[in-house]
Amino acid sequence: MMERLQKIIASSGVCSRRQAEKWIVEGRVRCNGEVAMLGQCADESADEITVDGKPIPSVRKHVYLMLNKPRGYVTTLSDEKGRKNAAQLVSGCGVRVYPVGRLDMDSEGLLLFTNDGEFANLLMHPKHEVCKTYRVWVNGFSDEGLQQLQQPIELDGYLIRPPKVRLIRTQENRAVVEVTIHEGRNRQVRRMCKNAGMNVQKLLRVSEGKLQLGDLKPGAWRYLTDAEVQQLKS
């Protein structure tokens, strides 16, 4: 069956579709020995597709899992500083998987991994607006700051939508709030809190779409159920 090269590469588990498109533009992908072009189609069962001279793996069973990422782990697959990588925690799944989106080193909680590039692209694409909810422990809390936190602000030249904010508890100038956002700008929740005069002490992602972190322990992971995968895809 003829499909676009970036889709075939992503489905093989090598990378996401966006990354595959970048590799094609950079001239790193060849089809039957010829440098591939963006938008080119091929038949995975009949054509030889290589990246940097190496054949891509055969399309295999897709894996979907959820990790409760502990603090102190980066989500990039390679780190020039040699820091601990969240992918190391899910290496026991038996196949090469990569994170869906980001969760910065100082943040914790729900982080998805997969070898399904189409699935990853679906969740990360801004137009699909998959909601993410965070539980945030802050210092410098005030009623005025809480109101400010609920207002749209500009980040990286982009006006974010008003987040949904729920106050869980307060004690003097400390508080725990729950923040639901639609975007995924770099360190977005931390920057929103700083703009509202609050300093984040701990940040835990507790849900993505309707998928809940639940009682999964830090550093532990589990496979998603078929129902959870379909729910995220829809």
N, C-alpha and C positions, 0 to 999 in steps of 0.2 A: 504494500500500500504506500502510495506517495504521500509524504508529509514534509513540512518545512524542516530544514536541517536543525534549527535551534530547538524545535520540539523533540526531534529524535535524540539529540544530545542530552537535553534535560531529562527525558524519560529514561535514559540509560543510568541516571544517578550520578553523573559526573559533576554537574553543577545546575544552577537555576537557568531558566530560559533567558533571562536578562544577561547573565554572564556568558551564555553560549552566543548570544547575539554580538556581544563585545568581542569575543574570540574570533568570530567570523569576520567582523570589520577589521580586526587586527591582522587578518591573513593567517591565523594559526590553524584554521580548519581546512581540510582537503577532502574532496569527494572523488573517489577513483583516481587519485593522484593529482587532480587539478585543484588549484586554490578556489575555495568556495566563495560564493557571493551571498550577501544578505538577502533573504527571501527565496533562495534556491530550494528546490524540493528534491527529495531522494527517497529510495525504497530501502529501509533499514535491512531487509532480508536479502537484498540483491546487490546493493552498492557498498563499497568500502569507504567508511567515514573515519578519518583520523583527526586527532588534536595533537599538535606538536609532534607529528609523525607516529603517534601511538593510536592503534584502533580503539574506538570507544567500546565499553563493555556491552554485551548483549543485553537487551531490555530484560530486566528481572522483576521479581515481585516487589511491589512498592511497600515500603515500611513507613509507618506513621507512629511517632511516639512523643510523649510529654515528659520533660525533665523538670524537677524542682531545682532550679539552678541556685547553688549557694553563692554567697558573697565571695568575691575574690577571684572569680573565673571570668575570662573574656569569652566572647562568642565568635570571634574571628577564627577561621580554621588554621591560620598561621599567625604567629606574633613575634615580631622582631626582638621583643624584650624578654622572650622566654617565659612569659607568665602562664599560669595554669589555664587550660582550655576546657570549656564546657563539653566539647565533643569527646574528650577523654572519658567523661563520666558515662557516656552512652555507647562506648566501644563494644560492650558486651552484646549488642543487638546483632552482631555478626555480619553487618554490611556497612558500607560507607554512607553515612547520612550527614546532612549539614543543617545548620539552624535556619529556621524560618523567621527572618527579622532579627532584631537586636535586643539585647538586654545588657546594659553597661556593667562594667566589672563590679561596681559597688551595689548593684541592684540584685534582687533575688526573685525567685518564683517561677511561674509558668513559662517554659520555653519549649517550643515545638521543634522537632527534628524530622526530616524525611529524606528520601532519595527520589521523590516525585517532584520534578521541576515544575510541572504544570500546576500542581497543588500549591507549591510554595509561591509561585507567581500570582496565583489567584488570591491568596491571603495577603500578600504584600502590596498588591497594586492599590494605589490610593482611591481609585474609583469604586472599589468594593467596600470601603469604609468599615472594616471589621473592628468593632469596639474592643478596647482593652481597658480593664479595670485594675487599679492599683490601690493597695492599702499603704498609706504614707504616715510615718511618724515624724512630727515636726516640732521645732522650737520656734519661739517668736510668734506664737499664734495670737491672733486678735480677731474680733468680729469684723473689723474693717478689712483685714487681710483675707478672711473667708469670702467676703463679698467680692473682693478683687480677684480672687482665684477663680471665680465663676464667670469672669468676663473674658471675651475673646481678646487675644493679644497677637502681635506680629512676631513671628519667629523665622529667622532666615529669609525675610522678605515674603513670608507666607502668613496670611491671617488665619489663625486656627479657629475652629468652631468653638462655641462656648462649651466647656466640659460640664459633665454632670458631677456635682460634688455633694457628698454626704458626710456630715460631722458624726463621728462615732463616739468620741469621748474627749474631754478636756481636763487638764489639771494645771492650774496656774497659767503659765504661758506655753505649756506643752499640749499637744493634741494629736489625735489619730483621725485622719480623714480618708475617705474613699473617693478616688477620682477616676472617672471614666472618660477616655478620650477617643477620638475617631481617627486621628492622624498618628504618625510615628516619627515626628521630628527628633533629631538627636538630643537625648537627655531632656525631652520635652517636659515631663512632669516636674523635674528638679528645677528647670528654668522658670516654669510657671509659678512654682512656690516661691522662688527667690524674688520674682517680680512682685509677689504679694507680701513680701517682707518676712517670709518664713524660711527657715533652714531645714532641709531634709536630713533626718538622722537615720532613717531606715525606709527602704522602698521595696515593696513586695507585690509582684504582679499576681493577681488572684484569679483572673479569668480572661479569656480571649473568645469573643463571640459568646456562645452559650456554654463553652467548655470551661469547667471549673477546676482549679488546682486541687481542691478538696483537702484530704488529710495526707497527701503524698509528702514524705519526709524530705528534708533538704538533702540533695545529692542522689536521691532515688529517682527512677524513671519507670514508666509503664507504657505498653502499647495502647494506642487509641482503639476503641471498639469500632466496628464497621458503622454503627449508628452515629458515633461522634464524628467520624471522617465525613460521612454524607451530610451531616448537619453543618459542618464547616464549609463544605463545598457548595452548599445551597445558600 
